[in-house]
Every structure is written in structure tokens, then in C-alpha cells.
Amino acid sequence: MDVRPELGDFLRSRRARLRPADVGLADYGGRRRVPGLRREELAQLAGVSAGYYTRLEQGNSPNASDSVLDAIARVLRLDADERAHLYALARPAAPAARRRARPERVRPALRLMLDSFADTPALIMGRAADVLAWNRMGHALLAGHLDADAPDRPGRRPNVARLLFLDEHTRELYARWRDKARDTVADLRQAAARHPDDRELAELVGELAMKSRDFAALWSAHPVHTCAHHVRDLDHPLVGRLTLHNETLSLPGDDRQRLAVFYAEPGSSSAAGLSLLAGLVNGRPG
């Protein structure tokens, strides 16, 4: 994935959300040719020339200094995630030949860990959000309409983003689908910036942009934020409404794999719902 147009898209999206008055500039009224700050206004506030900023936005200034990037981030009011994303786009790693990576595998010890969670839904995702493994509860909670052994089929594994945007069952599962969709796109945005040579990830983004108008619209808005923990409302087809904590943990020794775990507040109706689901999965009373 070429990060140069991505950098321009990101900066334009952040300029568009600021008005001159937001940054202390006079607004003399009338229609502005572009929404938000103009390039010249941003350059002035950041202390760089308009020509230099234009080259940066076009991806033609790969050696931008820390002070310049920090000044731009300050003017655009970027948060910590957005600032890190700016740096990743402005200073991409040296391009590498795009090769199709070997199928991702989950260490046997991680599979044992998943199974040990017993009544707690959990799954392991790969670098492009493929589901590499799930325990019985993770499968039952998120994708009971799919074969339980689907993650064991490289090349045909379920993908979290693909399911969310292209699978009606998954779309109906999330009561606040748009929140989940935005978080998923934000996660893919960060992954694409960190790994511009990842062929599978680039292909996934291209597929979703072609097949889903919702994805294409969210992708163009360029959301960027860390999605490590959330509270999700799920409308499960078997046990009804569940409000669950969703924690996503990086597995640093396992090639960008991540562990996702879902759990409920003790004593809540959602905890009772998970217990009922566990009973259905394991063939015992809930």
C-alpha cells in the first residue's frame, strides 16, 4: 500500500475538521473553497512555508523533522494515536517486495490457553484481522452460523472486518454496529500505515472498499484510534442482549497476533446470558 496518498488523505481530513476560528484565525465570512483550514493557513501556524507543507501533504518530503511534524500535529490538535499515525505515514519503512506471506499459524500453547478459558469467549486474530483460532465460546458468541473449524482453513479463514461489513449475521449481532465498524476501520488504518508492504492487508482493504459503501465511506474519513478495550452491546440470536467487555491484547512474540477476550460484569444479566450460552455450547444446564 503506497502511503503517500494516505498521508495526504489523512492531513486533509484533519484540516477539514478545523475552522479558522478554532485556531485563532479571523474568519471574514463568505464561502471557502475548501472546508476547514487551507494549506496556507496550516503552514503559517506551523511555521513552515506553504510550498513545503504542500510537498509534505503530497508525500514528497520523506525527511520531515520531528519539529515540523510536531508543529503540524499541534496545529491540527492530533491526539496520541493520530500523532503516531502521522509519523508512520510521514516516515514509512523502506519499501519491501510484496510477497504472499506463509499461512499464519497459532502456537499449540496458545490453543491450549484458549481452551483453558472454558466459559469465556476468546479468539486469536492475525495481522490482517483473520481469525486464526477461537475457543468454543468465542465461536458460539461471534459466529455460530459458521463452521467451528473455519479458522483451520488457510485462505478461507473468517476475517473480522470482512464479516462485519459483508456478513448480515455479524451486522445484526452488534447493537451499535456503526461504532464497531468505525473502530475496525481505525484499526485497519493503523495496521496499513505500520505495514505498507503487507499484501494480504492491502487486498483486504481493496476488497472491502469495492464491496461495501459503508466501508468505503469510513475509510475515506480516515479514523485513527487504538481499539484495545471497549464495551460492546450484542444482540445474540440464542441468548438475547449481552453487554460485554472486549479486551484485545497484543502477543508480541507471535508475529503481530492478538488475543481478544469477552467477559461480563459479575452478577449481571449479561453474565447470566454467557452462562446460558456456555450451557448450550457444552451441553449442560445454563
N, C-alpha and C positions, 0 to 999 in steps of 0.2 A: 504494500500500500504506500503510495507516494505521499509523504507527509507535507509537502509544500502547499498544495491546495488546502489540506486540512488546517494548516496554520492560518492561512488567510480566512477560511470559513470561521474558525474559532475567534479570531480577533474581530472580524466584522460582526459576529453575533454578540460579542461583548460590547462593542461600540454602540450597537443598535439599542441596547437596553438602558443607556445613559442619556439624559437630556443635558444640554449646556448648563442649565441652572443647577444640576446635580453636582457639577464640578466647579461652580463659581464663575462660569462664563455668562456674559449678558446674552439674552435671547431677544432679538429685535423683532420677533414675530415673523409672519409670512410663512409660506410653505418651504420646507427644507427639501433639497433634492434627495437626501438620504435620511433614514431615521437615525436618531441618536447623534453621537459625536461624529464630526467629519475627521478624516485623516489628519488634516492640517491642525485641527484643534487638539487632537490627541498628541500629535508630535510636539506642539507648543508646550503643553502641560508636562510632557515627559522630558522636555529639554533636549530633543533631537530634531534634526532637520526633517521637513516634510518628505523630501526625497528619500532620506534614509529609512524613515518609517514605511514609506510605500514599498521600498525594496524588501524590507523585512516581512511585510504583510504578503508579499508575493513569493516569499520563500527564497529570496536571493541574497540574504545576509546570514550565512550559516555561522558566522563568528561573532554574533551579538554578545556583548559583555554582560556580566552579571548586573552591573549598574543600570544598563539600558533596559534589560528585561524586568528588573525590579521596579524601575520607574514606570514602565508600561503597566505592570501588574498593579502598582499603587493607583495610577490614574483610573484604571478600569475596575478597581475595587474587587480584585480577584480574591477568592478565599484560598485556603491552603491547597485544596485539591486542584483548583483551577490554575494556581501558580505552578504547581508541579507539572500539570498538563502543558502549560505554556513552555516550560523548559524542555519537556520531552519532544514537543513539536519543533521548537526552535533549534534544538541540538540533537537531531536524530543520530542514532548509532550508524556507523559505517554500513552502507548497504551490503547485504549478503545475497548470494544467489538463492532464489526461491525454490526450494525443493520440497517435495511432499514428504513430510516427516513420517517416521515409523509410527505405526499404530500405538497409541498410548496404552500403558498397562498400569494396573494398580498392584502394589506390593502385596503379597499374601498376608503380611502382618496387618496392613490397613483393612483388608477384607475381614479379618478376624475382629478388628476393632469395630467395624460397622455392625457385624452380627452381635457383638457383645452389648451394643446399645439396647438390644431387645425391644422394649416398648417405645423407644424414642426414634422418630423418623430421622434418617440421615442418609446422605449421599456424598459421593466424591465427584467433582467436576474437573475436566481437563482445561487446557489453556484456552480453548475456544468455546468453553461452556458446554462441551459434550458431557453427558452423564456416563462416567466410567464404571461406576458401581453404585448400588443402593441396597440398603437392607430391606427386609420385607415391609416394614412400616413406612419407609421412605417411598417405596413403590406404591403401596396402598394409599398413602396420603396424596401424592402428587400425580400419579399416572397409572391408576388401576386399570384403565382401559387399554394399556399397552402390555405386551408380554413382559413377564418379570425378568426374563433373561435377555431383554433387548440390549442392555449395556455391554453384553459379552460379544456383540457382533461389530467388530471394527468396520467403519464405513457406513454402518446403518444405525449407529447409536442414537438414542434420543439426545436432542440438544435443547438446553433450557430456553434459549432465545427463539429457536425455531418453533418449539412447542407454544411458547407464549403468544407469538404473532400469527402462527399459521394453523394452530390446532384449536378447534372450537371447545373441546372439553377443558383444555387448560385455561382458555379465556374465561369460561364460565366459573372456573374454580376460584379465581381471585375476585373478591368482592370489590376491591379498589384496583381494578385492572390497570388503569392508566398510571397509577403510582408505581406499580410493579414494572410496567413497560418502560417508564422513564428511567427507573433505577437500572434496568437491564441494559438500556442503550447507553447510559452513563458509564456502566462497567465496560461495555464493549469499546466505547470511545477511548477509555484509558488504556485498555489492553492493546488496541490498534496503534496508539501512539508509542507505547513501550516496545512493541514488537512489529515494526512495519514490514519485516520480511516474512511474517507468518502467512503462508499461502492459504491454509485452511481458514484462518480468521478472515482474510480478505475475501475469500469465496463466500463465506457465510454472510458477510455484510452485503456483498453484491446480490446474493440470492434474496435476502430479506428486503432490500431496497426495491427490487423488481416485483416481488410478490405481495408486499404489504404496504399500502399507503400510510398506515399508521406508523410503521417503522420508518419509512422514508421521511415523513414529517418530523418525527422526533430526532432522527439522525441529523437533519439539516439544522435543527435548533441547537445542536452541539451541547447537550447536557453533560456535565462532568462533576461527579462526586463519588466518594467512596461508599460502597454498599456492603459494609461488613456486618451490620446488625440492623434489624427492622422488626416491627410488629406487623404481622400480616393477618388480614381477615380472609378466611377461606370458607366458601360455601361447598362443603364436601357432599357428594351425591349419596353417601351412605349414612353419615352421622351429623349432617347439618352444619351450622355455622361454628367455626373454630377461630379463636383469636390466639395466635401463636407467636412466640418469639422466634426469630430466624437469625442465627449466628453463622457467619461464614468465616472460616479460619484458613489462612494460607498454610500449606505444607511445604516449607522451604527446601526440603531435601528431596522433593518428588516432582521436579520439572514443572513448576507452576500449577500443580494440582491444588484444589481447595476442598475443604470439608464443610458441608452445610448441615446444620442440625436444627430441628424444630422442637420446641417444648412449650408447655402451657404453664400458667400460674397455678401453683398447688391449690387444690380445693375449688378451683373454678369449674364452670360448666364446660369449658374447653378441655380441661384435664379429664373430666368425665367422658367427653367425646373421644379423646385419644384412647382412653381405657377401653371404651366400647369398640373402637376400630381395632385395637390390639386383640380384643377377644374374637372379633370376626376373622382377623388375619391368622391367629394362632389356634382357632377352633375351640375357644373356651368362653365362658360367660363374661360379658364386659363388666 
